[in-house]
Amino acid sequence: MESIRASLGGVGNITKAGMDSISYRVTSLKDLTQVVIPHFDKYPLISKKRADYELFKQVVELMNRKEHLTPDGFQKIVAIKASMNLGLPDELNTAFPNISPLPRPLVQLPEKIDPHWLAGFVSGEACFSIIIRKSSSSRTREGERVSLIFRITQHSRDIELMQSLVPYFGCGQYEFVTGRDLGNFGVKNFTHITEKIIPFFDTPVFEGS
């Protein structure tokens, strides 16, 4: 987090968010306008989270024009918030019953995924798992079997992005998570992990980046 904060010019604050977690936040309108927004305009998101970013940027622009201090401007912000993430909390739904959510911006996948973007995406959203289970096979020692899984989990709205990783890596598959609005891109084949996944993250292209 300190490294991320430093890369953004030292703006924002890092605080403890729980027993085992910390939070990095930038709340200053000036820092959002002059540092955070220009960064993500230069290095755009490609998941559906980009739609939330574009809506967020609209609110920054409204606030810079002082429109949040007017009744009409404030209602515009409420309509934008209604389109983001989980929508409006109950108290705002009660206070603004006639607000219509603003249409979410369309997000299209780029023709080619930047490997640097993907490495950063994996840093925050993926896991490398070692699973040890009991096995009845006589070929395993101690009666246990070891499996490896590389997995990225995202909301089902990013199904197109997750499915595109199958041809990108040339392996793996996309699966829905039953009963939840989630989906996984996963690679379980040992040969694919050793010959495709590990070489991707070991590639010198990331050195010095």
N, C-alpha and C positions, 0 to 999 in steps of 0.2 A: 504494500500500500504506500509506503514511503517513496518507493521508486516511481509509482504511478503519479503520486502527488508532485514529485520533483519534475517529472516529464511535462507536467501541466503548469510549470512555472511556480510551484509552491503554493498555489491557491487552495483554499478549502481546509478542512480539518479532519483528522482521523480520531475516532473515539471508539471506546469499547461498546459493542452492541449486545453482548451476552457473555455467558460463561466462557465460550471458546470462539468468539467471533469479534471482528472489529468492523467499523463502518467508515468509509471515506465519503464526505459530503461537501459539495460546493453549493452554497446558498446565496452568496452575494450576487445581485443582479449584474453588477459590473463585471465580476469574474466569469459569470455564465455567458455574458455578451461578448467579452473580449478574449476569453480563453477557451472555454468549453465548446461553445457553438462553432467557432472557427476550426477547432480540432476535428470535430465530427463531420463538418462540411468537407474538410480536406480528406479525411479517412472515413468514408461513409459506412454505416452499418448495412448489412445485407439481409439480416433476418427480419421478421415482421416487427421486431422491436423498433425498426427504423420508422414505422408509422407513428409510434408513440413519441419518438424523437422529433419528428416533423410537427406534431401537435404541440409538444413541449416548446419548440422554437417559436411557434405562433404566439404562445402566452408570453414568452420573453419579449417578443416584439411589441405586443399589446402593452406590457408593463413599461417598456422603454418610452412609449408614447403617452404614458400616464392614463391609459384608457381603463385600467383596472379600478381607477378612482371614480368612474362614472357608472351609473346603473346599467346602461347598455353594454359597456365594456366588461363589467363584472359578469353579466349574464353570458356574454360570449365565452368567457373563461370557464364558466360552469358547464356550458355546452361542450367545450373542448374536453374538459375533465371527464364528462360522461362517456366520451368515446375511448378513453384510455384505460388500459389495464382492466380492473374489475368494475369500472364505472363509478357511479356516485354512491357514497355511503348513505345509509337510511336517513340521516338528519338532513342531508342536502336534497335528497329525493322529496322529502316532506316540505322543505322550504321552497323548492323550485319544481312543483309538480308538472309544469307545462314545458319544461326544457326538453328540446329534442337534441340528441347527441349529434355532434358534427360528423359528417362522413369521414371515415378513416382514409388517409392517403393510400394509394395503391403502391405496393412494393414489388418490384420485379427483380428476379435474380440476374446478376451479371452473366455475361456469356462465359466468363472464366473466373473461378474462385481464386483469389490471391492466397498463396500458401501461408504468407505471414498473417493474414486475417484469420485463416483457419487455425493456425497454431495458437493465436490469442483466444479464439473462440473455444478451442479445446481446453485451454488453461482454466477457463471459468465454467465450462458446461459439461465436460466429459470426465470419465473415470477409467482407470486401468485396474482391472480386478483380477485377483487370484482366488480361485474357489477350490476348496478341498472338501471332497465328499467321500463317504465310504464306498468301496467298490468290491464287487464279488469276483472280479477278474483275478486269476492267479498270476497275471503278469505284473500287477502293481505291488509295490512293497508296502508292508504295514497295513494292507487292506484299505488303502486310501487312493483316491484318484485326484489329480490336479488338473484344473481347467483354467484357461485364460480368457478374459473378455475385455475388449475395448468397446466402450459404449458412450454415445452422446444422447442425452434425453432433452427433448424440447416439447413445447406445447404443440398440439396437433395442427394449429394454424400454420406451422412451419413445415408441414409435410413435404412441400415441394423442395425446400432446401435440404431436408434430411434425406429424401429419396435421391437427390442429385449427388450425394456423397458415395452412393454405390458405384456409379460409373467413374466418379472422381478417383476413388481409391482402387477401383477394379476388384472389389470384394465386399463382403458384408451384406446385410439386408436391413430393410426397414420394417418395424413391427409396431402395431398399436398396443398401448397398454390398456388392457381390458378394464372398463369401468372408470377410466379417467381420460381427461382431454390431453393425453400425452402420447408421444411416440418415441421409439428408440432406433437409432442407427447403431447396429452392433456387428462386431467381428469376433467370431469364436474359433474359426479354423486356425489351428496352430501354424500351419504353413503360411497362411495369409498374414497372420500377425508378424511372423518373423521376416517374411519377404516383402511385405508391402507397408504395414503400419509402422514398425520400428524404423525401417530405413527412411520413411518420410520425416519422422521427427529427429532423426540423427543427421539429416542432410546438412552439409556445410552452408546452405543458403541462409540459415538462421544465425550463423556465427557473426557476431559484430553488428547485428541488426538493432 
